[in-house]
Amino acid sequence: MFDMLLNSITLFMKGKLFQDLGSLSIKLSIGIIVTAVICFAAFKLGLNIWFAIAIASIVGGAIQPYLFKDLKYK
């Protein structure tokens, strides 16, 4: 199991894990932007910063399967 993790990390660092790095970059950016906007908005609405971060993290993690559903590996 540890060897599989190291192999995946090595392939990712070499840029050989995913078929389309452009699509991965766009989807990853969308997830980061959505999470950051939710965190900022929750904080501006008067929530404690740690509570805003927790809410944004949960929502950001929940949208990841939707964003990465069509991701293709090599």
N, C-alpha and C positions, 0 to 999 in steps of 0.2 A: 504494500500500500504506500509506504514511504517512497519507494522507487518510482511509482506512478506519479506521485506529487512532484518529485524532483524532475522527472522527465517532462511533465506539463509545464513547469516553471521554466525549464531550459528552452523548450520549444516556443513558449510565449516571448521570452527575452530575445530569441533569434527572429521572431516575427513569422514563425512557421506553424503556429497552433490554429489560427483561424484562416478561412479562405479569403474573406474580404475585410481587411483592416479598416478601410474607410467606413464601412457600415458599422463596425464595432465602435469606432471612435465617435460617430454621430450618436449612436444609441447610448453610449456611456456618458457623453456630454449632456444629452437630454435628461438622463437620470440625475446627474449632478446638479444641473440647473433647476430642475423641479424641486429637488430636496433643499437647495439653498433658498429658493423663493419661498417655500413653505416655512422654513426656519425663520427667515427674515420677517415674513408676514405675521407669524405667530408671536414673535418677539415684539413687533410694533403694535400688536393688539393688546399688549400688556401682560403677556404670559412671562413667567420666569424663564430665563435663558436655557436652563437645563431641561425644563419641560418642553420648550419649543424645539430643542434639539432632539429630544426623545420622540416627539410627534413627527418631526420631519424625517427622522431615521426610520420609523415604522412605515410611513407612507412611501419613502424612497425604496425601502426593501420590498414593499408589497408590489411596486410597479416593475421591478426588475424582471420577474418571469414574463410579463407581457412584452417588455422591451426586447428581451433576448430570446423570444420563442422561435424566431427564424434564423438564429445564429448557426452558421455552418462551420464545422471543424474540418481540418485536412486529414 
